[in-house]
C-alpha cells in the first residue's frame, strides 16, 4: 500500500513541476508548461498512457465519472487550476463553447482557405451578367469552371 502512495506522490510532484503556479491563487490560471497536444491542451504521461493535463489535475481532487468531460471556466486550454475546471457532457461542452462565442465560423473572405475577396465575387457576377463565359472567368481567376457556376448561381458566397 505504501508503494502505491509513493508512486502517486512522485507522479503528482512530476506533474506540478510542469505547472506555473506563480501565485497559487484560486482566481489565476495555473498554466501547463509541459507537452501540448495538437488541440492545444496540455498532455501528461500517467500510468503509461497520455492524458490531458487538465483531466489529470481534476482527478487530483475528484473522480471523473464515465462519459464526462472536464471543461474550463476560464477558456484557457493550458489551465490546470482545479478551481477553473468543472464536469460536463458533450452537450454541456457545446453549449459552453457557443455561449462564450467560440463557435463562430468564418465565411467568405474571412475563411482561411478563401481564394476570393468580396469585391472579386462582385466582379465575377458582373462579368457573367455582361456575357463572359464561366470558363473564361474561371481561367481569369485560376479556379474550376464549376466554382464560378456556384458563385453566379448564389450557391457560394450568398451574402455578397
Backbone as JSON Lines, residues from 0, in Angstrom:
{"i":0,"aa":"X","n":[0.84,-1.2,0.0],"ca":[0.0,0.0,0.0],"c":[0.87,1.26,0.0]}
{"i":1,"aa":"X","n":[1.94,1.22,0.77],"ca":[2.83,2.36,0.84],"c":[3.48,2.64,-0.51]}
{"i":2,"aa":"X","n":[3.77,1.6,-1.28],"ca":[4.37,1.75,-2.6],"c":[3.42,2.48,-3.55]}
{"i":3,"aa":"X","n":[2.12,2.2,-3.47],"ca":[1.12,2.88,-4.31],"c":[1.07,4.36,-3.96]}
{"i":4,"aa":"X","n":[1.08,4.67,-2.66],"ca":[1.06,6.08,-2.23],"c":[2.33,6.8,-2.68]}
{"i":5,"aa":"X","n":[3.47,6.12,-2.59],"ca":[4.73,6.73,-3.03],"c":[4.7,7.02,-4.52]}
{"i":6,"aa":"X","n":[4.19,6.08,-5.31],"ca":[4.09,6.29,-6.76],"c":[3.18,7.46,-7.08]}
{"i":7,"aa":"X","n":[2.05,7.55,-6.4],"ca":[1.11,8.66,-6.62],"c":[1.76,9.99,-6.24]}
{"i":8,"aa":"X","n":[2.48,10.02,-5.12],"ca":[3.14,11.25,-4.68],"c":[4.19,11.67,-5.71]}
{"i":9,"aa":"X","n":[4.97,10.72,-6.18],"ca":[6.01,11.01,-7.17],"c":[5.38,11.53,-8.47]}
{"i":10,"aa":"X","n":[4.3,10.89,-8.9],"ca":[3.61,11.33,-10.12],"c":[3.05,12.74,-9.95]}
{"i":11,"aa":"X","n":[2.47,13.03,-8.79],"ca":[1.93,14.37,-8.53],"c":[3.05,15.41,-8.54]}
{"i":12,"aa":"X","n":[4.18,15.09,-7.93],"ca":[5.32,16.0,-7.93],"c":[5.81,16.24,-9.35]}
{"i":13,"aa":"X","n":[5.88,15.17,-10.13],"ca":[6.31,15.29,-11.53],"c":[5.35,16.17,-12.31]}
{"i":14,"aa":"X","n":[4.05,16.01,-12.04],"ca":[3.03,16.83,-12.7],"c":[3.23,18.31,-12.36]}
{"i":15,"aa":"X","n":[3.34,18.62,-11.08],"ca":[3.41,20.03,-10.66],"c":[4.72,20.71,-11.02]}
{"i":16,"aa":"X","n":[5.75,19.94,-11.37],"ca":[6.98,20.55,-11.88],"c":[6.74,21.18,-13.25]}
{"i":17,"aa":"X","n":[5.64,20.79,-13.9],"ca":[5.32,21.29,-15.24],"c":[4.19,22.32,-15.2]}
{"i":18,"aa":"X","n":[3.9,22.83,-14.02],"ca":[2.79,23.78,-13.86],"c":[3.33,25.09,-13.29]}
{"i":19,"aa":"X","n":[2.92,26.2,-13.91],"ca":[3.29,27.53,-13.4],"c":[2.2,27.97,-12.42]}
{"i":20,"aa":"X","n":[2.49,27.8,-11.15],"ca":[1.56,28.23,-10.1],"c":[2.19,29.4,-9.35]}
{"i":21,"aa":"X","n":[2.63,30.41,-10.1],"ca":[3.41,31.5,-9.53],"c":[2.76,32.15,-8.31]}
{"i":22,"aa":"X","n":[1.45,32.12,-8.21],"ca":[0.84,32.69,-7.0],"c":[-0.16,31.74,-6.34]}
{"i":23,"aa":"X","n":[-0.41,30.61,-6.94],"ca":[-1.3,29.57,-6.41],"c":[-2.66,30.11,-5.98]}
{"i":24,"aa":"X","n":[-3.09,31.18,-6.6],"ca":[-4.4,31.76,-6.31],"c":[-5.5,30.94,-6.97]}
{"i":25,"aa":"X","n":[-6.67,30.89,-6.34],"ca":[-7.81,30.22,-6.94],"c":[-8.28,30.96,-8.18]}
{"i":26,"aa":"X","n":[-8.07,32.28,-8.22],"ca":[-8.56,33.09,-9.33],"c":[-7.69,33.02,-10.57]}
{"i":27,"aa":"X","n":[-6.4,32.82,-10.38],"ca":[-5.45,32.83,-11.5],"c":[-5.36,31.46,-12.18]}
{"i":28,"aa":"X","n":[-5.11,31.47,-13.48],"ca":[-4.85,30.22,-14.2],"c":[-3.5,29.66,-13.77]}
{"i":29,"aa":"X","n":[-3.45,28.35,-13.65],"ca":[-2.19,27.66,-13.43],"c":[-1.81,27.06,-14.78]}
{"i":30,"aa":"X","n":[-0.86,27.69,-15.43],"ca":[-0.51,27.33,-16.8],"c":[0.33,26.06,-16.88]}
{"i":31,"aa":"X","n":[-0.07,25.16,-17.77],"ca":[0.69,23.95,-18.05],"c":[1.9,24.32,-18.87]}
{"i":32,"aa":"X","n":[3.09,23.85,-18.49],"ca":[4.34,24.14,-19.18],"c":[4.98,22.89,-19.78]}
{"i":33,"aa":"X","n":[4.24,21.78,-19.78],"ca":[4.75,20.53,-20.34],"c":[4.35,20.38,-21.79]}
{"i":34,"aa":"X","n":[4.23,19.14,-22.22],"ca":[3.88,18.83,-23.6],"c":[2.48,19.34,-23.92]}
{"i":35,"aa":"X","n":[2.28,19.73,-25.19],"ca":[0.99,20.22,-25.65],"c":[0.58,19.39,-26.86]}
{"i":36,"aa":"X","n":[-0.65,18.9,-26.83],"ca":[-1.13,18.09,-27.95],"c":[-1.7,18.98,-29.05]}
{"i":37,"aa":"X","n":[-2.03,18.38,-30.18],"ca":[-2.48,19.11,-31.35],"c":[-3.64,20.06,-31.11]}
{"i":38,"aa":"X","n":[-4.56,19.74,-30.23],"ca":[-5.71,20.6,-29.96],"c":[-5.4,21.76,-29.04]}
{"i":39,"aa":"X","n":[-4.15,21.88,-28.59],"ca":[-3.77,22.98,-27.73],"c":[-3.92,22.7,-26.24]}
{"i":40,"aa":"X","n":[-4.26,21.47,-25.89],"ca":[-4.39,21.09,-24.49],"c":[-3.08,20.49,-23.99]}
{"i":41,"aa":"X","n":[-2.8,20.68,-22.69],"ca":[-1.63,20.07,-22.09],"c":[-1.76,18.56,-22.1]}
{"i":42,"aa":"X","n":[-0.62,17.88,-22.2],"ca":[-0.6,16.42,-22.22],"c":[0.4,15.93,-21.18]}
{"i":43,"aa":"X","n":[-0.03,14.94,-20.4],"ca":[0.8,14.41,-19.32],"c":[0.78,12.89,-19.39]}
{"i":44,"aa":"X","n":[1.93,12.28,-19.2],"ca":[2.04,10.82,-19.22],"c":[1.81,10.3,-17.8]}
{"i":45,"aa":"X","n":[0.76,9.51,-17.65],"ca":[0.4,8.98,-16.34],"c":[-0.02,7.52,-16.49]}
{"i":46,"aa":"X","n":[0.55,6.67,-15.65],"ca":[0.2,5.25,-15.7],"c":[0.48,4.61,-17.05]}
{"i":47,"aa":"X","n":[1.5,5.1,-17.74],"ca":[1.88,4.52,-19.02],"c":[1.07,5.01,-20.21]}
{"i":48,"aa":"X","n":[0.17,5.96,-19.99],"ca":[-0.59,6.5,-21.13],"c":[-0.66,8.02,-21.04]}
{"i":49,"aa":"X","n":[-0.94,8.63,-22.16],"ca":[-1.03,10.08,-22.24],"c":[-2.45,10.52,-21.86]}
{"i":50,"aa":"X","n":[-2.54,11.5,-20.96],"ca":[-3.83,12.06,-20.56],"c":[-3.75,13.58,-20.68]}
{"i":51,"aa":"X","n":[-4.89,14.19,-20.87],"ca":[-4.9,15.65,-20.89],"c":[-4.59,16.17,-19.49]}
{"i":52,"aa":"X","n":[-3.73,17.16,-19.44],"ca":[-3.24,17.67,-18.16],"c":[-4.39,18.19,-17.29]}
{"i":53,"aa":"X","n":[-5.37,18.85,-17.88],"ca":[-6.46,19.39,-17.05],"c":[-7.31,18.27,-16.46]}
{"i":54,"aa":"X","n":[-7.44,17.15,-17.17],"ca":[-8.17,15.99,-16.63],"c":[-7.39,15.39,-15.45]}
{"i":55,"aa":"X","n":[-6.07,15.29,-15.61],"ca":[-5.24,14.78,-14.51],"c":[-5.4,15.68,-13.29]}
{"i":56,"aa":"X","n":[-5.33,17.0,-13.51],"ca":[-5.46,17.96,-12.41],"c":[-6.82,17.81,-11.71]}
{"i":57,"aa":"X","n":[-7.87,17.64,-12.49],"ca":[-9.21,17.49,-11.9],"c":[-9.27,16.23,-11.06]}
{"i":58,"aa":"X","n":[-8.67,15.17,-11.55],"ca":[-8.71,13.89,-10.83],"c":[-7.87,13.89,-9.56]}
{"i":59,"aa":"X","n":[-7.05,14.91,-9.36],"ca":[-6.32,15.01,-8.09],"c":[-7.29,15.29,-6.94]}
{"i":60,"aa":"X","n":[-8.44,15.89,-7.27],"ca":[-9.41,16.23,-6.22],"c":[-10.73,15.48,-6.34]}
{"i":61,"aa":"X","n":[-11.12,15.12,-7.55],"ca":[-12.42,14.46,-7.78],"c":[-12.26,13.36,-8.82]}
{"i":62,"aa":"X","n":[-13.06,12.34,-8.7],"ca":[-13.12,11.27,-9.71],"c":[-13.96,11.76,-10.89]}
{"i":63,"aa":"X","n":[-13.54,11.43,-12.11],"ca":[-14.31,11.79,-13.3],"c":[-15.2,10.61,-13.67]}
{"i":64,"aa":"X","n":[-16.52,10.78,-13.59],"ca":[-17.42,9.68,-13.95],"c":[-17.3,9.32,-15.44]}
{"i":65,"aa":"X","n":[-17.59,8.09,-15.75],"ca":[-17.57,7.59,-17.13],"c":[-18.41,8.51,-18.03]}
{"i":66,"aa":"X","n":[-17.87,8.88,-19.18],"ca":[-18.59,9.67,-20.16],"c":[-18.61,11.16,-19.9]}
{"i":67,"aa":"X","n":[-17.97,11.61,-18.84],"ca":[-17.95,13.04,-18.53],"c":[-16.68,13.69,-19.08]}
{"i":68,"aa":"X","n":[-16.81,14.96,-19.36],"ca":[-15.69,15.76,-19.84],"c":[-15.31,16.75,-18.74]}
{"i":69,"aa":"X","n":[-14.08,17.22,-18.77],"ca":[-13.63,18.26,-17.86],"c":[-13.54,19.54,-18.67]}
{"i":70,"aa":"X","n":[-14.35,20.53,-18.3],"ca":[-14.45,21.79,-19.03],"c":[-13.75,22.91,-18.26]}
{"i":71,"aa":"X","n":[-13.38,23.95,-18.98],"ca":[-12.7,25.1,-18.38],"c":[-13.66,26.28,-18.2]}
{"i":72,"aa":"X","n":[-13.74,26.81,-17.01],"ca":[-14.48,28.05,-16.79],"c":[-13.74,29.2,-17.46]}
{"i":73,"aa":"X","n":[-12.41,29.15,-17.4],"ca":[-11.55,30.25,-17.87],"c":[-11.28,30.23,-19.37]}
{"i":74,"aa":"X","n":[-11.66,29.17,-20.07],"ca":[-11.42,29.02,-21.51],"c":[-9.94,28.98,-21.88]}
{"i":75,"aa":"X","n":[-9.08,28.69,-20.93],"ca":[-7.65,28.58,-21.19],"c":[-7.3,27.09,-21.23]}
{"i":76,"aa":"X","n":[-7.05,26.58,-22.41],"ca":[-6.8,25.14,-22.58],"c":[-5.59,24.65,-21.81]}
{"i":77,"aa":"X","n":[-4.67,25.55,-21.48],"ca":[-3.47,25.15,-20.75],"c":[-3.64,25.28,-19.23]}
{"i":78,"aa":"X","n":[-4.79,25.76,-18.79],"ca":[-5.02,25.93,-17.35],"c":[-5.31,24.58,-16.7]}
{"i":79,"aa":"X","n":[-4.63,24.32,-15.58],"ca":[-4.86,23.1,-14.82],"c":[-5.28,23.42,-13.38]}
{"i":80,"aa":"X","n":[-5.71,24.64,-13.14],"ca":[-6.2,25.03,-11.81],"c":[-7.53,24.33,-11.57]}
{"i":81,"aa":"X","n":[-7.61,23.44,-10.58],"ca":[-8.85,22.71,-10.34],"c":[-10.06,23.61,-10.08]}
{"i":82,"aa":"X","n":[-9.82,24.83,-9.58],"ca":[-10.91,25.77,-9.34],"c":[-11.5,26.31,-10.63]}
{"i":83,"aa":"X","n":[-10.81,26.13,-11.73],"ca":[-11.27,26.6,-13.04],"c":[-11.89,25.48,-13.87]}
{"i":84,"aa":"X","n":[-12.01,24.3,-13.3],"ca":[-12.48,23.13,-14.04],"c":[-13.82,22.65,-13.49]}
{"i":85,"aa":"X","n":[-14.65,22.14,-14.4],"ca":[-15.93,21.57,-13.98],"c":[-16.3,20.43,-14.91]}
{"i":86,"aa":"X","n":[-17.18,19.57,-14.43],"ca":[-17.61,18.41,-15.21],"c":[-18.79,18.76,-16.1]}
{"i":87,"aa":"X","n":[-18.84,18.1,-17.23],"ca":[-19.98,18.24,-18.13],"c":[-19.97,17.11,-19.14]}
{"i":88,"aa":"X","n":[-21.01,17.1,-19.98],"ca":[-21.06,16.11,-21.05],"c":[-20.83,16.83,-22.37]}
{"i":89,"aa":"X","n":[-20.95,16.11,-23.47],"ca":[-20.69,16.7,-24.78],"c":[-21.62,17.88,-25.06]}
{"i":90,"aa":"X","n":[-22.88,17.78,-24.65],"ca":[-23.83,18.88,-24.86],"c":[-23.43,20.1,-24.04]}
{"i":91,"aa":"X","n":[-23.01,19.88,-22.79],"ca":[-22.55,20.99,-21.95],"c":[-21.35,21.67,-22.6]}
{"i":92,"aa":"X","n":[-20.45,20.88,-23.16],"ca":[-19.27,21.43,-23.82],"c":[-19.66,22.28,-25.03]}
{"i":93,"aa":"X","n":[-20.6,21.78,-25.83],"ca":[-21.07,22.55,-27.0],"c":[-21.77,23.83,-26.56]}
{"i":94,"aa":"X","n":[-22.62,23.73,-25.55],"ca":[-23.33,24.9,-25.05],"c":[-22.36,25.95,-24.51]}
{"i":95,"aa":"X","n":[-21.36,25.49,-23.76],"ca":[-20.35,26.38,-23.2],"c":[-19.58,27.08,-24.31]}
{"i":96,"aa":"X","n":[-19.22,26.32,-25.33],"ca":[-18.49,26.86,-26.47],"c":[-19.32,27.93,-27.18]}
{"i":97,"aa":"X","n":[-20.58,27.62,-27.44],"ca":[-21.47,28.56,-28.12],"c":[-21.71,29.81,-27.26]}
{"i":98,"aa":"X","n":[-22.0,29.6,-25.98],"ca":[-22.31,30.72,-25.08],"c":[-21.14,31.68,-24.93]}
{"i":99,"aa":"X","n":[-19.93,31.18,-25.07],"ca":[-18.74,32.01,-24.91],"c":[-18.2,32.52,-26.25]}
{"i":100,"aa":"X","n":[-18.96,32.29,-27.32],"ca":[-18.6,32.84,-28.62],"c":[-17.44,32.16,-29.31]}
{"i":101,"aa":"X","n":[-17.15,30.9,-28.96],"ca":[-16.05,30.2,-29.61],"c":[-16.49,29.35,-30.78]}
{"i":102,"aa":"X","n":[-17.77,29.38,-31.12],"ca":[-18.27,28.54,-32.21],"c":[-18.5,29.36,-33.48]}
{"i":103,"aa":"X","n":[-17.88,30.48,-33.56],"ca":[-18.06,31.35,-34.71],"c":[-17.32,30.76,-35.91]}
{"i":104,"aa":"X","n":[-18.04,30.55,-36.98],"ca":[-17.43,30.0,-38.18],"c":[-17.13,31.15,-39.15]}
{"i":105,"aa":"X","n":[-15.99,31.08,-39.78],"ca":[-15.59,32.11,-40.73],"c":[-16.18,31.8,-42.1]}
{"i":106,"aa":"X","n":[-16.74,32.81,-42.73],"ca":[-17.29,32.68,-44.06],"c":[-16.66,33.72,-44.98]}
{"i":107,"aa":"X","n":[-16.83,33.49,-46.29],"ca":[-16.38,34.48,-47.26],"c":[-14.88,34.72,-47.18]}
{"i":108,"aa":"X","n":[-14.51,35.98,-47.35],"ca":[-13.09,36.31,-47.4],"c":[-12.39,36.1,-46.06]}
{"i":109,"aa":"X","n":[-13.15,35.96,-44.98],"ca":[-12.55,35.73,-43.67],"c":[-12.16,34.27,-43.45]}
{"i":110,"aa":"X","n":[-12.65,33.39,-44.31],"ca":[-12.3,31.97,-44.21],"c":[-10.86,31.78,-44.66]}
{"i":111,"aa":"X","n":[-10.09,31.04,-43.91],"ca":[-8.66,30.86,-44.19],"c":[-8.34,30.26,-45.53]}
{"i":112,"aa":"X","n":[-9.26,29.49,-46.13],"ca":[-9.0,28.85,-47.42],"c":[-9.58,29.62,-48.6]}
{"i":113,"aa":"X","n":[-10.13,30.78,-48.35],"ca":[-10.78,31.54,-49.42],"c":[-9.78,32.01,-50.47]}
{"i":114,"aa":"X","n":[-10.16,31.83,-51.74],"ca":[-9.33,32.33,-52.84],"c":[-9.81,33.71,-53.3]}
{"i":115,"aa":"X","n":[-10.96,34.13,-52.77],"ca":[-11.58,35.36,-53.25],"c":[-11.79,36.37,-52.13]}
{"i":116,"aa":"X","n":[-11.84,37.62,-52.52],"ca":[-12.28,38.72,-51.65],"c":[-13.7,39.06,-52.08]}
{"i":117,"aa":"X","n":[-14.41,39.77,-51.24],"ca":[-15.79,40.12,-51.57],"c":[-15.9,40.86,-52.9]}
{"i":118,"aa":"X","n":[-14.95,41.76,-53.17],"ca":[-15.03,42.51,-54.44],"c":[-14.78,41.61,-55.65]}
{"i":119,"aa":"X","n":[-14.01,40.51,-55.47],"ca":[-13.83,39.54,-56.56],"c":[-15.18,38.91,-56.92]}
{"i":120,"aa":"X","n":[-15.97,38.59,-55.92],"ca":[-17.27,37.95,-56.15],"c":[-18.18,38.89,-56.92]}
{"i":121,"aa":"X","n":[-18.17,40.15,-56.51],"ca":[-18.99,41.14,-57.24],"c":[-18.53,41.24,-58.69]}
{"i":122,"aa":"X","n":[-17.21,41.26,-58.91],"ca":[-16.67,41.33,-60.27],"c":[-17.04,40.09,-61.08]}
{"i":123,"aa":"X","n":[-16.94,38.91,-60.48],"ca":[-17.28,37.66,-61.17],"c":[-18.73,37.69,-61.62]}
{"i":124,"aa":"X","n":[-19.61,38.09,-60.75],"ca":[-21.04,38.13,-61.1],"c":[-21.32,39.18,-62.18]}
{"i":125,"aa":"X","n":[-20.63,40.28,-62.1],"ca":[-20.8,41.32,-63.11],"c":[-20.28,40.85,-64.47]}
{"i":126,"aa":"X","n":[-19.11,40.22,-64.49],"ca":[-18.56,39.7,-65.74],"c":[-19.53,38.7,-66.38]}
{"i":127,"aa":"X","n":[-20.11,37.84,-65.55],"ca":[-21.05,36.84,-66.06],"c":[-22.31,37.53,-66.62]}
{"i":128,"aa":"X","n":[-22.79,38.55,-65.93],"ca":[-24.01,39.26,-66.38],"c":[-23.8,39.97,-67.71]}
{"i":129,"aa":"X","n":[-22.6,40.44,-67.96],"ca":[-22.38,41.14,-69.22],"c":[-21.97,40.21,-70.36]}
{"i":130,"aa":"X","n":[-21.93,38.89,-70.08],"ca":[-21.77,37.93,-71.17],"c":[-20.52,37.09,-71.2]}
{"i":131,"aa":"X","n":[-19.6,37.28,-70.27],"ca":[-18.41,36.42,-70.26],"c":[-18.81,35.02,-69.8]}
{"i":132,"aa":"X","n":[-18.16,34.02,-70.38],"ca":[-18.49,32.63,-70.03],"c":[-17.87,32.26,-68.69]}
{"i":133,"aa":"X","n":[-18.48,31.24,-68.09],"ca":[-17.94,30.75,-66.83],"c":[-16.51,30.22,-67.01]}
{"i":134,"aa":"X","n":[-16.25,29.59,-68.16],"ca":[-14.92,29.09,-68.44],"c":[-13.88,30.21,-68.51]}
{"i":135,"aa":"X","n":[-14.24,31.32,-69.18],"ca":[-13.33,32.46,-69.29],"c":[-13.04,33.03,-67.9]}
{"i":136,"aa":"X","n":[-14.1,33.22,-67.12],"ca":[-13.95,33.81,-65.77],"c":[-13.11,32.88,-64.88]}
{"i":137,"aa":"X","n":[-13.35,31.58,-65.0],"ca":[-12.59,30.62,-64.21],"c":[-11.1,30.71,-64.55]}
{"i":138,"aa":"X","n":[-10.78,30.81,-65.83],"ca":[-9.38,30.93,-66.24],"c":[-8.76,32.2,-65.7]}
{"i":139,"aa":"X","n":[-9.52,33.26,-65.7],"ca":[-9.02,34.55,-65.22],"c":[-8.68,34.49,-63.73]}
{"i":140,"aa":"X","n":[-9.46,33.73,-62.96],"ca":[-9.25,33.65,-61.52],"c":[-8.5,32.38,-61.09]}
{"i":141,"aa":"X","n":[-8.19,31.51,-62.03],"ca":[-7.43,30.31,-61.71],"c":[-8.18,29.29,-60.87]}
{"i":142,"aa":"X","n":[-9.49,29.17,-61.16],"ca":[-10.31,28.18,-60.45],"c":[-11.06,27.34,-61.47]}
{"i":143,"aa":"X","n":[-11.72,26.3,-61.0],"ca":[-12.51,25.44,-61.87],"c":[-13.79,26.17,-62.31]}
{"i":144,"aa":"X","n":[-14.25,25.85,-63.52],"ca":[-15.46,26.46,-64.04],"c":[-16.66,26.25,-63.12]}
{"i":145,"aa":"X","n":[-16.73,25.06,-62.5],"ca":[-17.87,24.78,-61.62],"c":[-17.9,25.73,-60.42]}
{"i":146,"aa":"X","n":[-16.74,26.18,-59.96],"ca":[-16.69,27.14,-58.85],"c":[-17.37,28.44,-59.26]}
{"i":147,"aa":"X","n":[-17.1,28.88,-60.49],"ca":[-17.74,30.11,-60.99],"c":[-19.25,29.9,-61.1]}
{"i":148,"aa":"X","n":[-19.65,28.72,-61.54],"ca":[-21.08,28.41,-61.62],"c":[-21.75,28.52,-60.25]}
{"i":149,"aa":"X","n":[-21.11,27.99,-59.23],"ca":[-21.66,28.07,-57.87],"c":[-21.78,29.52,-57.42]}
{"i":150,"aa":"X","n":[-20.8,30.34,-57.79],"ca":[-20.81,31.75,-57.38],"c":[-21.91,32.51,-58.09]}
{"i":151,"aa":"X","n":[-22.02,32.36,-59.41],"ca":[-23.02,33.15,-60.15],"c":[-24.44,32.71,-59.82]}
{"i":152,"aa":"X","n":[-24.64,31.45,-59.45],"ca":[-25.97,30.97,-59.04],"c":[-26.31,31.34,-57.6]}
{"i":153,"aa":"X","n":[-25.29,31.75,-56.83],"ca":[-25.53,32.09,-55.43],"c":[-25.43,30.89,-54.5]}
{"i":154,"aa":"X","n":[-24.94,29.75,-55.0],"ca":[-24.74,28.6,-54.13],"c":[-23.58,28.86,-53.16]}
{"i":155,"aa":"X","n":[-22.54,29.58,-53.63],"ca":[-21.42,30.01,-52.8],"c":[-21.5,31.52,-52.69]}
{"i":156,"aa":"X","n":[-21.0,32.02,-51.6],"ca":[-20.89,33.46,-51.39],"c":[-22.26,34.15,-51.46]}
{"i":157,"aa":"X","n":[-23.25,33.56,-50.84],"ca":[-24.62,34.1,-50.86],"c":[-24.72,35.5,-50.29]}
{"i":158,"aa":"X","n":[-23.91,35.8,-49.29],"ca":[-24.06,37.05,-48.56],"c":[-23.39,38.24,-49.24]}
{"i":159,"aa":"X","n":[-22.78,37.99,-50.4],"ca":[-22.1,39.09,-51.11],"c":[-22.99,39.52,-52.26]}
